[in-house]
Each structure stands twice: as C-alpha cells, then as structure tokens.
C-alpha cells in the first residue's frame, strides 16, 4: 500500500467504512483476434475498496505529488490525442469492459447491489487548470449508483481534520500527526484559492 492510499484509507475509515487496499478483480476482455472471438482473463487492481452498511466504494487513488499532477491526458473524451495519453492508468473510468467487469465481480464478491456501489477517484495533485474539466468529465460517467465522484486533496484534508478534532480515539499515525500539529499550534487550514471556489461551485451545481 502506498503512503497516500493510507491517507485515503484513514479518511474513509473516519466516515465509518471498513477499508481494504489493492484488491484484484478478474476482468474478461476480448483480444484483438480478427478471425474469431477470443477472450482472456486479466487481474485488474483497484486501489481502495471501502464498505459500509449502505455503501460500497471502489476507488482509484493518485497522489502525483512531485509531478505535474493528474491531467486530462489520462481520460478518453477530454485528452488531446495528438499528444501522449495515459488511458491505461485510468482504465476503470475509460474502458467499459473493465468498468463492467469490476462492477460484476464486486457485486458477486461483496453482495452490494449496483444501487449502493460507486466509483471514486481520489487525487492528491491535479495539473494546473485540469481539475475542473476532469471533475466535470467524470461526473458525466454513470457507474453503479451514479456518476463517478472526484475527491481532491482539500476534501481529504478537511475530513482528516474533522476526525482529528473528534474526541473519538484513532490509533492511527495520520490522525495522531494532525492532533500533534494542532496541539503545537500549527495552522492546518490554508485559505481557499480561486480554483477551490470554482470546484465547490461546480460540485454544488452537479448535486442539484
């Protein structure tokens, strides 16, 4: 499990989910054979599977700290195809066979109906200017219970800060680090910039 996946895991656990990381699903995909139909089964790894009594989350987690960030070149429909693309890194959102395969396997394995199953993308860093277009694009993809949900770093941090302020004891280094910084008087909530305000407005619009 990567470090940022641990952060997302704690974020979801604070919301009442039981979380498993790096879960493989068997996906049956058609090969490129022309003369006849041929299928092969491949394992596709989902970074986060989070279960609660009323909800099952299947999520991809991308930190991308120290890089340009998650950008539109990873998503079919909004990428500039004249440049290098990264569709394979986001196959659960780009490839219908992978999407449907994960849903079928998850329903069989965990017993949740599609009406309680949702795809998420957790992102640590977006490329400047791409967050809104990616969020808008994924909100137009219906999977299971509804559109794909995008959770950015601000949302994750806010959830963790809320958990750190709770009187509930969390025996977790992420929460304990936040509690320690708070006790030391460190300012943990940065001011909102224009992009954050725009994203919040977009989310409010999509929820109507």
Secondary structure as GFF3:
##gff-version 3
##sequence-region A 1 208
A	DSSP	alpha_helix	3	13	.	.	.	ID=ss1
A	DSSP	beta_strand	18	30	.	.	.	ID=ss2
A	DSSP	beta_strand	39	52	.	.	.	ID=ss3
A	DSSP	beta_strand	55	62	.	.	.	ID=ss4
A	DSSP	three_ten_helix	72	74	.	.	.	ID=ss5
A	DSSP	three_ten_helix	87	90	.	.	.	ID=ss6
A	DSSP	alpha_helix	91	94	.	.	.	ID=ss7
A	DSSP	alpha_helix	96	110	.	.	.	ID=ss8
A	DSSP	three_ten_helix	114	116	.	.	.	ID=ss9
A	DSSP	beta_strand	117	123	.	.	.	ID=ss10
A	DSSP	alpha_helix	131	139	.	.	.	ID=ss11
A	DSSP	beta_strand	142	143	.	.	.	ID=ss12
A	DSSP	beta_strand	146	147	.	.	.	ID=ss13
A	DSSP	beta_strand	149	151	.	.	.	ID=ss14
A	DSSP	alpha_helix	153	165	.	.	.	ID=ss15
A	DSSP	alpha_helix	173	183	.	.	.	ID=ss16
A	DSSP	alpha_helix	194	207	.	.	.	ID=ss17
###
